[in-house]
Amino acid sequence: MTKLSYSAVLLAVAAPLAVAQAHHETAGPVTPAQILASLPSEAWPVTDWYKQSVYDPADNKIGEIKEVLLDHEGKSTAVIVGVGGFLGVGEKDVAVAFNAVHFKKKDNKWQLIMYATKDALKAAPGYKFDRNAMKWMPEAPATVGGGERR
């Protein structure tokens, strides 16, 4: 491998790390990590949320959790729900407050429930993940005719 190739690989690996560090920068001394001897009794794994279907109270599927958003203190603040479309084509991603999603037991499994309709989610403002900014951004409004002025 050439020096240029090594530099490109190093840059590709280091860039995401620089972005990740910006989220947890400290101004002063850092306290040692707290090692847990046991887990909190009410802790739920992220897999109970991520890529799980969301249903309305009538048991109709209204979307799928695409992302769980945390604040800088690690508290869950919102979820991104994919709604509509087929196999991801034509799907719209909308933001919902984290506390809007509830659980109910069905067939001995936990099911995500939201007191909303699929139409309400489809009508909500959409979001897209911006890979350059590394965050979810509001979708640009749709334009008619390609958005070019002639």
C-alpha positions in Angstrom: 0.0 0.0 0.0 1.2 3.5 -0.7 1.6 6.3 1.8 -1.4 8.0 0.2 -3.5 4.9 0.7 -2.5 4.6 4.3 -3.4 8.3 4.8 -6.8 7.8 3.2 -7.5 4.8 5.4 -6.3 6.6 8.6 -8.5 9.6 7.7 -11.6 7.4 7.0 -11.1 5.8 10.4 -10.3 8.9 12.4 -13.1 11.2 11.0 -16.0 9.4 12.7 -14.0 9.3 16.0 -13.5 13.0 15.9 -17.3 13.5 15.4 -18.1 11.1 18.2 -15.7 12.8 20.6 -17.3 16.2 20.0 -20.5 14.8 21.6 -18.8 14.0 24.9 -16.1 16.7 25.3 -15.2 17.6 28.9 -14.0 20.9 30.2 -12.3 19.6 33.3 -11.1 16.5 35.0 -12.8 13.3 34.0 -14.3 11.0 36.6 -13.4 7.3 36.4 -16.0 5.0 34.7 -18.5 3.5 37.1 -18.4 -0.3 36.8 -21.8 -1.9 37.6 -22.0 -5.1 39.7 -25.6 -5.4 38.7 -28.0 -3.9 36.1 -30.8 -1.6 37.0 -34.0 -3.7 37.4 -36.0 -1.6 34.9 -33.3 -1.4 32.2 -34.6 -2.4 28.7 -32.2 -3.3 25.9 -32.2 -1.1 22.8 -33.2 -4.2 20.7 -36.6 -3.9 22.3 -37.0 -0.7 20.3 -34.6 -0.6 17.3 -36.1 -2.0 14.1 -39.3 -3.0 15.9 -42.7 -2.5 14.5 -45.0 0.1 16.1 -48.8 -0.5 16.3 -51.8 1.6 17.0 -54.2 0.5 19.8 -56.3 -1.4 17.3 -53.3 -3.6 16.5 -52.6 -2.0 13.0 -49.0 -1.6 12.1 -48.2 2.1 11.7 -44.5 2.2 11.4 -41.1 0.9 12.5 -38.5 2.4 14.9 -35.5 3.5 12.8 -33.5 5.3 15.5 -33.6 6.1 19.2 -32.2 9.5 20.0 -30.4 10.4 23.2 -29.5 13.7 24.8 -25.9 14.4 26.0 -26.8 12.9 29.4 -27.9 9.6 27.8 -31.6 10.1 28.3 -33.9 9.0 25.5 -35.6 12.0 24.0 -37.1 10.9 20.7 -37.5 8.0 18.3 -37.5 8.2 14.5 -40.3 6.2 13.0 -40.3 5.0 9.4 -43.9 5.1 8.0 -45.4 4.2 4.7 -43.7 2.8 1.7 -42.8 -0.7 0.7 -39.5 -2.3 1.6 -38.1 1.2 2.4 -39.2 2.7 -0.9 -41.4 5.7 -0.4 -40.9 5.5 3.3 -41.0 8.7 5.4 -39.1 9.1 8.6 -40.8 11.2 11.3 -39.8 12.2 14.9 -41.9 11.2 17.8 -41.3 12.0 21.5 -39.8 9.0 23.3 -42.6 8.9 25.9 -45.2 8.6 23.1 -44.3 4.9 22.6 -45.7 2.4 25.1 -45.5 -1.4 25.5 -48.2 -4.0 25.8 -47.8 -7.8 26.1 -49.1 -9.8 23.2 -48.5 -13.5 22.7 -46.0 -13.5 25.5 -43.9 -10.8 23.8 -43.7 -7.0 24.2 -45.3 -5.0 21.4 -44.7 -1.2 20.8 -47.9 0.8 20.8 -48.4 4.5 19.9 -51.7 6.4 20.2 -51.5 7.7 16.7 -52.6 6.7 13.2 -50.5 5.9 10.2 -52.1 8.9 8.4 -51.1 11.3 11.3 -47.5 10.0 11.0 -47.5 10.4 7.2 -48.7 14.0 7.6 -46.0 14.8 10.2 -42.8 16.7 9.1 -40.2 14.3 7.7 -36.5 14.0 8.6 -33.5 12.7 6.8 -30.2 11.7 8.3 -27.4 14.0 7.1 -24.2 11.9 6.9 -22.0 15.1 6.8 -23.5 16.7 9.9 -24.1 13.3 11.5 -27.6 14.1 12.7 -31.2 14.1 11.6 -32.3 17.2 9.7 -35.8 18.3 8.6 -36.6 17.2 5.1 -36.6 20.0 2.5 -40.2 20.7 1.4 -41.1 18.8 -1.8 -41.2 21.0 -4.9 -43.4 20.7 -7.9 -41.7 20.2 -11.3 -38.2 19.4 -10.0 -37.7 22.7 -8.3 -35.9 24.4 -11.1 -36.9 27.8 -12.3 -37.1 28.1 -16.1 
